[in-house]
Amino acid sequence: MSIVFRQETRSSSFLDPFDGFREKRREVQIREDPLTGAVSRVFAYRRRPPQQSETADEDQPPVCAFCKENIETMTSKFPPALIPEGRLRRGEAVVFPNIFPYDTHNAVVVITEQHEVGITEWSAQKLVDALAVSREYIETVVRAEGGRWIYSINWNYTPIAGASQIHPHLQIVLSRQPTLEQGRLIESGRKYMETNAGNYWEDLIRAEEEADVRYGGRTGDIPWLVSFAPRGFVPDVIAILPNDTDFTACRHEEIEQLALGLVKLFNYYGSRRVTGANLTLYSQSPGEEYFWTHARVVPRLRISPLNISDVNYFKIMHDEGITLFTPERLCEELKPFFQKD
């Protein structure tokens, strides 16, 4: 028989706030579909499947572990060998281990002390602190363990985008192997450079600036482009950090520029009554010249009047996006927000 069932088990450790901060380890299985290679992450420590009542909005616990008065006692800590103080902090942002890890190193970043933040209420400084302390955590892991790491900073902003908590938070995932999308980005960038003797991201920026139909603007050195082939019902937006092959090596000014651009983008979303989004920043350490660090933001919708999700079988079953209007139209609306100081 030629069918091979491939799986790998990875473990993650943390200090458990619900058991006197004793060290615990949890495992996640990385499985590949025998035919397509599609990856599934299976939480091996769960003894039973979740019931609907465990995830329904109306059954959210009244106490938020991420709020200021609870974060010390209700969130986990890193083992002292990795982070002696247990958590990392910068401004209001706090980093601690995910007790339901997706990979060997999976941290949660509570962005702000404010429990709920509307999409037009963000300050750039809060996002700067969250991104900067995320970079510090990634640097800490890379320094402690060495070698090559593929990593991402991810945000399910509001429950409409898949957040399990209303309180705004990021997730950082580091792995020795890329996810399928990260692998496609890295390998495609390498092939593009071999074929064209140039960097895809540099060429993309130049092409979109010249065409000026999907080029939203810049915050400092960072261009903001509307995706030519969108992922969601509303076209997604890409921010590229020029020449930064590794987010940990980027300048602090670039983090400030990225945060400022997110505020402008969120203000645009607010003008269109969009209340949530998914964000992923893709990077690797050490970086390669054919890959540039970049972030992709996909706004999320419920479609009136039936309150339908904007994710359907084409995304879940085929990994292909469906978009309701053109990227060029969205860019026309977005540009004025990047022209504001």
Steps between C-alpha positions, in 0.01 A plus 500: 500500500642838398280718724701654784337655806746762617478671835736673737442580865631827641489601864481836670559587868357773725437577866132431569316778691224254595740257668725722709715591196640147480665418169275321252560364153244464225528329167367584156506254212593632155331272248518495119220391272635187321390628159535879496748573780252740663593550864274454804595584857345263753491587869598162639435602860124546453305207639169586333383727219380849598127556528329798345445652845877514550543747214169688471520875560222499758692250711819705529623496860425821691863536607756592234845355569658766278373798699746687723358376830521132395801466273750430780301211648309358204758489218792261461871572532803393299745256657782691675760350266343690212369817666602534868234761579226271368345750259619780272354851520516825307255780571164332548596195292568169679639176350445153651475140372186372332361218715345354183814508282500457123874428491812473716512875561159671498455817704204727566545879499233699681519831313334739741341525843176610333260205483332596175638734231293616204668489162534881481617535863854370463805707585818430308701485824307201635564311179867604503543360851327173409709452183825599673450259790403229248834557332673473839336164564601368158857621555505323838395165352743524208786599728424217745464220245690620191456378147234590248150596609192573291262722693193715480313759707125444471186687601138385509355844567155461657295177510380552142861423399524193722614656829417290806527812717366849436804647677743580212797266477755367252646152464862431408588163349858382445585172331789327330266425207281751317124476479371419152452869419839600640661221303331617180616858560859400567532249219322720244725793589806282453382377161413853389852620581657206316287566192500881495826591677305734726304515822125444455400741777714781363361440151143487634535835675644659185229355277216608729643850545522541123150364436355701792168315507566278804765715669346649814793707619793488741566545866867592498679229306214250512271473195138387541360307204156358432540136401455429128353154578309552829442243773171627642164651405661842551842522329793461738786745549873421508768700683860425397812577705753574222830309528401349837547126462463449878258702714736483797755702299264779399541852636274629775393777264358234269291356782364850558425536129324163494287591802408838349393331177282254692325791673433662160376171356273439801359851467410417140337174610303692761368734231367191321351355823748212507557399864759222484791360302766231486864607483814296452857629482724241329873482567793268569832495682754509354348667197566426135550766234207376290253543789386830649302527821144605430157514661165412345172633641170336403184679621220274623125536450166355588273544202161656571215431540561133581816554708695264269874452550731623223683163507332229294592169338730661243732612780453207738502223240697647207727764663384755243360844572178659374494881477192720458660800328823594328825583678530811284168634630605441860832675437319814379319515834809412705746753354359810677558335838872466426519863387385621842764597757 
